[in-house]
Amino acid sequence: VQLQASGGGVVQAGDSLRLVCAASGRAFSRHPMGWFRQTPGKEREFVAGINWYGGSIYYADSVKGRVTISRDNGKNTLYLQMNSLKPEDTAVYYCAAYDPDASSYDKTPKYWGQGTQVTVSS
């Protein structure tokens, strides 16, 4: 699976952004998917995860209530709707595909896309 993330940008606190991750390959629907983010000097952190059909979704506490992860298997696309953005949300955001047999979002994803920068000014 090849992944291409887009949709980042520079916004003000309180604004919204929708990140999009386009996947290649017909196996997209088999993979649980996730969004991660990373800031300089820090480890990459989990943001949200979704199982193959969208029936199981998990969010990091830091974004819960402000972001929504979704997927469209017919379009091979993963989304992250982010609302009420805060300066601390500033990071490079990555989409990732887990192994189809991954039992939890704690597992390390198998495939990574390139990042898209999100900058939130106060």
Secondary structure, DSSP 8 states (H G I E B T S, - for coil): -EEEEE--EEEETT--EEEEEEEESTTGGGS-EEEEEE-TTS--EEEEEE-TTSS-EEE-TTTTTTEEEEEEGGGTEEEEEE-S--GGG-EEEEEEE--TT--STTS--SEE-B-EEEEEE-
